[in-house]
Amino acid sequence: MTQITISIDKEVEKILEKRAKKNLLTLREQIEDILRKSAVRTKSGTTRSDPKVDDRLVSIFSRVKKEKKKRKKKSKKK
């Protein structure tokens, strides 16, 4: 197995340890789990289809591509 060394500050370490404890994992196992899930998500090409945005302006100027809705043509009655 390839070994990677990372440096994290104490605040991040505390957050990860708390998360690991909640998931009944060690700190190392928690970090491995996060990286594995990230790699699987990237590999499958899945992305969030509907981001939760509170601010309307953010959603308008977001770089996320949206599907355009087709408008129904109004029929003229004589």
N, CA, C and O atoms as a printed pandas DataFrame, in Angstrom:
     atom_number atom_name residue_name chain_id  residue_number  x_coord  y_coord  z_coord
0              1         N          MET        A               1    0.847   -1.180    0.000
1              2        CA          MET        A               1    0.000    0.000    0.000
2              3         C          MET        A               1    0.891    1.241    0.000
3              4         O          MET        A               1    1.897    1.295    0.706
4              5         N          THR        A               2    0.514    2.217   -0.787
5              6        CA          THR        A               2    1.247    3.471   -0.860
6              7         C          THR        A               2    1.017    4.271    0.422
7              8         O          THR        A               2   -0.092    4.300    0.956
8              9         N          GLN        A               3    2.060    4.910    0.899
9             10        CA          GLN        A               3    1.934    5.731    2.091
10            11         C          GLN        A               3    2.053    7.190    1.710
11            12         O          GLN        A               3    2.897    7.575    0.900
12            13         N          ILE        A               4    1.190    7.993    2.309
13            14        CA          ILE        A               4    1.173    9.431    2.059
14            15         C          ILE        A               4    1.231   10.135    3.407
15            16         O          ILE        A               4    0.541    9.740    4.347
16            17         N          THR        A               5    2.036   11.154    3.501
17            18        CA          THR        A               5    2.134   11.935    4.724
18            19         C          THR        A               5    1.468   13.285    4.498
19            20         O          THR        A               5    1.761   13.978    3.524
20            21         N          ILE        A               6    0.565   13.651    5.413
21            22        CA          ILE        A               6   -0.088   14.954    5.311
22            23         C          ILE        A               6    0.115   15.713    6.618
23            24         O          ILE        A               6    0.332   15.112    7.670
24            25         N          SER        A               7    0.043   16.999    6.539
25            26        CA          SER        A               7    0.137   17.853    7.722
26            27         C          SER        A               7   -1.195   18.565    7.900
27            28         O          SER        A               7   -1.699   19.192    6.969
28            29         N          ILE        A               8   -1.756   18.468    9.083
29            30        CA          ILE        A               8   -3.004   19.162    9.388
30            31         C          ILE        A               8   -2.825   19.909   10.704
31            32         O          ILE        A               8   -2.044   19.494   11.560
32            33         N          ASP        A               9   -3.544   20.997   10.859
33            34        CA          ASP        A               9   -3.422   21.748   12.103
34            35         C          ASP        A               9   -4.268   21.083   13.198
35            36         O          ASP        A               9   -5.067   20.186   12.925
36            37         N          LYS        A              10   -4.080   21.531   14.408
37            38        CA          LYS        A              10   -4.716   20.915   15.577
38            39         C          LYS        A              10   -6.244   20.985   15.520
39            40         O          LYS        A              10   -6.925   20.049   15.940
40            41         N          GLU        A              11   -6.780   22.088   15.004
41            42        CA          GLU        A              11   -8.242   22.242   14.932
42            43         C          GLU        A              11   -8.852   21.190   14.012
43            44         O          GLU        A              11   -9.868   20.580   14.346
44            45         N          VAL        A              12   -8.236   20.982   12.864
45            46        CA          VAL        A              12   -8.724   19.984   11.909
46            47         C          VAL        A              12   -8.591   18.586   12.511
47            48         O          VAL        A              12   -9.471   17.742   12.343
48            49         N          GLU        A              13   -7.490   18.354   13.208
49            50        CA          GLU        A              13   -7.277   17.060   13.850
50            51         C          GLU        A              13   -8.378   16.773   14.876
51            52         O          GLU        A              13   -8.886   15.654   14.945
52            53         N          LYS        A              14   -8.739   17.769   15.660
53            54        CA          LYS        A              14   -9.799   17.590   16.655
54            55         C          LYS        A              14  -11.127   17.253   15.988
55            56         O          LYS        A              14  -11.863   16.382   16.450
56            57         N          ILE        A              15  -11.423   17.952   14.900
57            58        CA          ILE        A              15  -12.678   17.712   14.174
58            59         C          ILE        A              15  -12.702   16.299   13.613
59            60         O          ILE        A              15  -13.706   15.597   13.728
60            61         N          LEU        A              16  -11.578   15.877   12.999
61            62        CA          LEU        A              16  -11.499   14.532   12.425
62            63         C          LEU        A              16  -11.561   13.450   13.504
63            64         O          LEU        A              16  -12.184   12.408   13.305
64            65         N          GLU        A              17  -10.916   13.698   14.646
65            66        CA          GLU        A              17  -10.967   12.728   15.735
66            67         C          GLU        A              17  -12.384   12.581   16.273
67            68         O          GLU        A              17  -12.828   11.473   16.575
68            69         N          LYS        A              18  -13.090   13.697   16.391
69            70        CA          LYS        A              18  -14.478   13.649   16.860
70            71         C          LYS        A              18  -15.346   12.859   15.872
71            72         O          LYS        A              18  -16.177   12.044   16.273
72            73         N          ARG        A              19  -15.140   13.111   14.590
73            74        CA          ARG        A              19  -15.889   12.399   13.551
74            75         C          ARG        A              19  -15.551   10.908   13.553
75            76         O          ARG        A              19  -16.432   10.064   13.384
76            77         N          ALA        A              20  -14.260   10.589   13.747
77            78        CA          ALA        A              20  -13.822    9.191   13.796
78            79         C          ALA        A              20  -14.430    8.479   14.996
79            80         O          ALA        A              20  -14.869    7.334   14.888
80            81         N          LYS        A              21  -14.456    9.151   16.125
81            82        CA          LYS        A              21  -15.036    8.556   17.334
82            83         C          LYS        A              21  -16.520    8.265   17.122
83            84         O          LYS        A              21  -17.022    7.218   17.531
84            85         N          LYS        A              22  -17.207    9.195   16.483
85            86        CA          LYS        A              22  -18.632    9.028   16.197
86            87         C          LYS        A              22  -18.858    7.815   15.288
87            88         O          LYS        A              22  -19.846    7.098   15.446
88            89         N          ASN        A              23  -17.943    7.585   14.332
89            90        CA          ASN        A              23  -18.061    6.475   13.381
90            91         C          ASN        A              23  -17.355    5.203   13.866
91            92         O          ASN        A              23  -17.249    4.222   13.129
92            93         N          LEU        A              24  -16.874    5.233   15.119
93            94        CA          LEU        A              24  -16.163    4.086   15.707
94            95         C          LEU        A              24  -14.942    3.682   14.886
95            96         O          LEU        A              24  -14.706    2.498   14.644
96            97         N          LEU        A              25  -14.169    4.682   14.460
97            98        CA          LEU        A              25  -12.956    4.470   13.684
98            99         C          LEU        A              25  -11.793    5.162   14.375
99           100         O          LEU        A              25  -11.988    6.003   15.253
100          101         N          THR        A              26  -10.580    4.797   13.968
101          102        CA          THR        A              26   -9.412    5.541   14.413
102          103         C          THR        A              26   -9.256    6.755   13.493
103          104         O          THR        A              26   -9.915    6.848   12.457
104          105         N          LEU        A              27   -8.394    7.663   13.876
105          106        CA          LEU        A              27   -8.166    8.847   13.046
106          107         C          LEU        A              27   -7.663    8.431   11.664
107          108         O          LEU        A              27   -8.114    8.957   10.647
108          109         N          ARG        A              28   -6.736    7.492   11.637
109          110        CA          ARG        A              28   -6.193    7.004   10.362
110          111         C          ARG        A              28   -7.284    6.383    9.497
111          112         O          ARG        A              28   -7.362    6.662    8.301
112          113         N          GLU        A              29   -8.120    5.549   10.090
113          114        CA          GLU        A              29   -9.201    4.898    9.346
114          115         C          GLU        A              29  -10.207    5.915    8.814
115          116         O          GLU        A              29  -10.729    5.765    7.709
116          117         N          GLN        A              30  -10.476    6.955    9.614
117          118        CA          GLN        A              30  -11.418    7.992    9.194
118          119         C          GLN        A              30  -10.883    8.743    7.982
119          120         O          GLN        A              30  -11.624    9.000    7.033
120          121         N          ILE        A              31   -9.608    9.093    8.009
121          122        CA          ILE        A              31   -9.007    9.804    6.877
122          123         C          ILE        A              31   -8.996    8.917    5.640
123          124         O          ILE        A              31   -9.283    9.388    4.540
124          125         N          GLU        A              32   -8.670    7.638    5.809
125          126        CA          GLU        A              32   -8.698    6.705    4.681
126          127         C          GLU        A              32  -10.106    6.596    4.101
127          128         O          GLU        A              32  -10.278    6.545    2.883
128          129         N          ASP        A              33  -11.105    6.561    4.969
129          130        CA          ASP        A              33  -12.502    6.460    4.526
130          131         C          ASP        A              33  -12.909    7.690    3.722
131          132         O          ASP        A              33  -13.561    7.570    2.685
132          133         N          ILE        A              34  -12.526    8.865    4.198
133          134        CA          ILE        A              34  -12.849   10.107    3.489
134          135         C          ILE        A              34  -12.201   10.116    2.110
135          136         O          ILE        A              34  -12.845   10.467    1.122
136          137         N          LEU        A              35  -10.936    9.733    2.041
137          138        CA          LEU        A              35  -10.226    9.709    0.754
138          139         C          LEU        A              35  -10.811    8.664   -0.195
139          140         O          LEU        A              35  -10.946    8.916   -1.392
140          141         N          ARG        A              36  -11.156    7.496    0.341
141          142        CA          ARG        A              36  -11.739    6.432   -0.492
142          143         C          ARG        A              36  -13.061    6.885   -1.082
143          144         O          ARG        A              36  -13.298    6.714   -2.278
144          145         N          LYS        A              37  -13.929    7.464   -0.253
145          146        CA          LYS        A              37  -15.234    7.940   -0.742
146          147         C          LYS        A              37  -15.067    9.032   -1.786
147          148         O          LYS        A              37  -15.808    9.071   -2.768
148          149         N          SER        A              38  -14.107    9.911   -1.584
149          150        CA          SER        A              38  -13.853   10.974   -2.545
150          151         C          SER        A              38  -13.388   10.405   -3.878
151          152         O          SER        A              38  -13.830   10.852   -4.936
152          153         N          ALA        A              39  -12.491    9.412   -3.826
153          154        CA          ALA        A              39  -11.986    8.798   -5.055
154          155         C          ALA        A              39  -13.092    8.062   -5.794
155          156         O          ALA        A              39  -13.156    8.120   -7.022
156          157         N          VAL        A              40  -13.967    7.369   -5.067
157          158        CA          VAL        A              40  -15.067    6.639   -5.698
158          159         C          VAL        A              40  -16.018    7.613   -6.373
159          160         O          VAL        A              40  -16.468    7.368   -7.492
160          161         N          ARG        A              41  -16.329    8.719   -5.701
161          162        CA          ARG        A              41  -17.224    9.734   -6.274
162          163         C          ARG        A              41  -16.637   10.323   -7.537
163          164         O          ARG        A              41  -17.351   10.513   -8.521
164          165         N          THR        A              42  -15.339   10.617   -7.526
165          166        CA          THR        A              42  -14.672   11.189   -8.687
166          167         C          THR        A              42  -14.612   10.185   -9.826
167          168         O          THR        A              42  -14.819   10.543  -10.986
168          169         N          LYS        A              43  -14.333    8.935   -9.503
169          170        CA          LYS        A              43  -14.207    7.887  -10.513
170          171         C          LYS        A              43  -15.523    7.659  -11.243
171          172         O          LYS        A              43  -15.538    7.492  -12.463
172          173         N          SER        A              44  -16.631    7.652  -10.500
173          174        CA          SER        A              44  -17.928    7.385  -11.119
174          175         C          SER        A              44  -18.470    8.602  -11.857
175          176         O          SER        A              44  -19.408    8.483  -12.644
176          177         N          GLY        A              45  -17.891    9.763  -11.610
177          178        CA          GLY        A              45  -18.307   10.967  -12.314
178          179         C          GLY        A              45  -19.599   11.563  -11.794
179          180         O          GLY        A              45  -20.203   12.403  -12.461
180          181         N          THR        A              46  -20.032   11.147  -10.618
181          182        CA          THR        A              46  -21.269   11.702  -10.079
182          183         C          THR        A              46  -21.006   13.059   -9.460
183          184         O          THR        A              46  -19.971   13.294   -8.836
184          185         N          THR        A              47  -21.952   13.929   -9.646
185          186        CA          THR        A              47  -21.879   15.240   -9.033
186          187         C          THR        A              47  -23.226   15.549   -8.414
187          188         O          THR        A              47  -24.216   14.867   -8.678
188          189         N          ARG        A              48  -23.254   16.537   -7.625
189          190        CA          ARG        A              48  -24.527   16.938   -7.041
190          191         C          ARG        A              48  -25.372   17.580   -8.130
191          192         O          ARG        A              48  -24.945   18.533   -8.782
192          193         N          SER        A              49  -26.556   17.057   -8.318
193          194        CA          SER        A              49  -27.381   17.572   -9.400
194          195         C          SER        A              49  -28.157   18.815   -8.990
195          196         O          SER        A              49  -28.442   19.669   -9.830
196          197         N          ASP        A              50  -28.499   18.927   -7.729
197          198        CA          ASP        A              50  -29.298   20.056   -7.290
198          199         C          ASP        A              50  -28.682   20.667   -6.039
199          200         O          ASP        A              50  -29.018   20.264   -4.925
200          201         N          PRO        A              51  -27.784   21.634   -6.208
201          202        CA          PRO        A              51  -27.168   22.218   -5.028
202          203         C          PRO        A              51  -28.176   23.018   -4.213
203          204         O          PRO        A              51  -29.057   23.675   -4.768
204          205         N          LYS        A              52  -28.040   22.957   -2.908
205          206        CA          LYS        A              52  -28.920   23.700   -2.013
206          207         C          LYS        A              52  -28.339   25.103   -1.852
207          208         O          LYS        A              52  -27.299   25.283   -1.217
208          209         N          VAL        A              53  -29.010   26.086   -2.426
209          210        CA          VAL        A              53  -28.526   27.457   -2.368
210          211         C          VAL        A              53  -29.591   28.314   -1.708
211          212         O          VAL        A              53  -30.744   28.338   -2.137
212          213         N          ASP        A              54  -29.185   29.019   -0.653
213          214        CA          ASP        A              54  -30.124   29.875    0.066
214          215         C          ASP        A              54  -30.333   31.213   -0.636
215          216         O          ASP        A              54  -31.424   31.781   -0.594
216          217         N          ASP        A              55  -29.298   31.703   -1.270
217          218        CA          ASP        A              55  -29.348   33.026   -1.874
218          219         C          ASP        A              55  -29.650   32.905   -3.371
219          220         O          ASP        A              55  -28.942   32.203   -4.093
220          221         N          ARG        A              56  -30.675   33.572   -3.822
221          222        CA          ARG        A              56  -31.098   33.512   -5.224
222          223         C          ARG        A              56  -30.004   34.033   -6.156
223          224         O          ARG        A              56  -29.810   33.478   -7.238
224          225         N          LEU        A              57  -29.285   35.091   -5.760
225          226        CA          LEU        A              57  -28.226   35.641   -6.604
226          227         C          LEU        A              57  -27.103   34.637   -6.814
227          228         O          LEU        A              57  -26.536   34.558   -7.903
228          229         N          VAL        A              58  -26.782   33.879   -5.791
229          230        CA          VAL        A              58  -25.732   32.876   -5.923
230          231         C          VAL        A              58  -26.143   31.843   -6.956
231          232         O          VAL        A              58  -25.327   31.438   -7.784
232          233         N          SER        A              59  -27.385   31.414   -6.921
233          234        CA          SER        A              59  -27.840   30.411   -7.883
234          235         C          SER        A              59  -27.866   30.972   -9.307
235          236         O          SER        A              59  -27.620   30.232  -10.259
236          237         N          ILE        A              60  -28.152   32.240   -9.465
237          238        CA          ILE        A              60  -28.199   32.859  -10.791
238          239         C          ILE        A              60  -26.803   32.921  -11.410
239          240         O          ILE        A              60  -26.636   32.633  -12.595
240          241         N          PHE        A              61  -25.807   33.294  -10.617
241          242        CA          PHE        A              61  -24.458   33.471  -11.134
242          243         C          PHE        A              61  -23.562   32.254  -10.900
243          244         O          PHE        A              61  -22.350   32.331  -11.101
244          245         N          SER        A              62  -24.135   31.161  -10.488
245          246        CA          SER        A              62  -23.370   29.944  -10.232
246          247         C          SER        A              62  -22.809   29.376  -11.523
247          248         O          SER        A              62  -23.401   29.548  -12.589
248          249         N          ARG        A              63  -21.672   28.700  -11.437
249          250        CA          ARG        A              63  -21.064   28.074  -12.606
250          251         C          ARG        A              63  -21.680   26.717  -12.905
251          252         O          ARG        A              63  -21.374   26.109  -13.931
252          253         N          VAL        A              64  -22.538   26.242  -12.027
253          254        CA          VAL        A              64  -23.179   24.952  -12.229
254          255         C          VAL        A              64  -24.111   25.052  -13.427
255          256         O          VAL        A              64  -24.957   25.943  -13.501
256          257         N          LYS        A              65  -23.942   24.114  -14.371
257          258        CA          LYS        A              65  -24.773   24.137  -15.562
258          259         C          LYS        A              65  -26.163   23.630  -15.213
259          260         O          LYS        A              65  -26.324   22.624  -14.521
260          261         N          LYS        A              66  -27.148   24.341  -15.703
261          262        CA          LYS        A              66  -28.533   23.977  -15.437
262          263         C          LYS        A              66  -29.202   23.560  -16.734
263          264         O          LYS        A              66  -28.853   24.034  -17.815
264          265         N          GLU        A              67  -30.162   22.671  -16.605
265          266        CA          GLU        A              67  -30.933   22.298  -17.780
266          267         C          GLU        A              67  -31.970   23.381  -18.027
267          268         O          GLU        A              67  -32.644   23.835  -17.103
268          269         N          LYS        A              68  -32.088   23.785  -19.277
269          270        CA          LYS        A              68  -33.081   24.794  -19.606
270          271         C          LYS        A              68  -34.414   24.115  -19.842
271          272         O          LYS        A              68  -34.498   23.090  -20.517
272          273         N          LYS        A              69  -35.443   24.699  -19.279
273          274        CA          LYS        A              69  -36.779   24.146  -19.457
274          275         C          LYS        A              69  -37.333   24.586  -20.799
275          276         O          LYS        A              69  -37.183   25.740  -21.202
276          277         N          LYS        A              70  -37.967   23.661  -21.477
277          278        CA          LYS        A              70  -38.589   24.001  -22.755
278          279         C          LYS        A              70  -39.926   24.675  -22.473
279          280         O          LYS        A              70  -40.721   24.213  -21.655
280          281         N          ARG        A              71  -40.142   25.763  -23.166
281          282        CA          ARG        A              71  -41.401   26.488  -22.993
282          283         C          ARG        A              71  -42.445   25.938  -23.944
283          284         O          ARG        A              71  -42.164   25.613  -25.098
284          285         N          LYS        A              72  -43.626   25.848  -23.439
285          286        CA          LYS        A              72  -44.726   25.392  -24.301
286          287         C          LYS        A              72  -45.198   26.558  -25.148
287          288         O          LYS        A              72  -45.345   27.680  -24.663
288          289         N          LYS        A              73  -45.431   26.279  -26.408
289          290        CA          LYS        A              73  -45.904   27.318  -27.297
290          291         C          LYS        A              73  -47.395   27.521  -27.070
291          292         O          LYS        A              73  -48.157   26.566  -26.924
292          293         N          LYS        A              74  -47.786   28.777  -27.044
293          294        CA          LYS        A              74  -49.201   29.079  -26.880
294          295         C          LYS        A              74  -49.899   28.941  -28.210
295          296         O          LYS        A              74  -49.452   29.484  -29.220
296          297         N          SER        A              75  -50.971   28.229  -28.206
297          298        CA          SER        A              75  -51.716   28.080  -29.461
298          299         C          SER        A              75  -52.740   29.201  -29.557
299          300         O          SER        A              75  -53.397   29.556  -28.578
300          301         N          LYS        A              76  -52.858   29.743  -30.754
301          302        CA          LYS        A              76  -53.812   30.824  -30.985
302          303         C          LYS        A              76  -55.147   30.238  -31.410
303          304         O          LYS        A              76  -55.220   29.452  -32.354
304          305         N          LYS        A              77  -56.190   30.624  -30.713
305          306        CA          LYS        A              77  -57.524   30.154  -31.071
306          307         C          LYS        A              77  -58.253   31.263  -31.828
307          308         O          LYS        A              77  -58.195   32.435  -31.454
308          309         N          LYS        A              78  -58.940   30.864  -32.903
309          310        CA          LYS        A              78  -59.658   31.862  -33.708
310          311         C          LYS        A              78  -61.123   31.764  -33.484
311          312         O          LYS        A              78  -61.890   32.524  -34.076
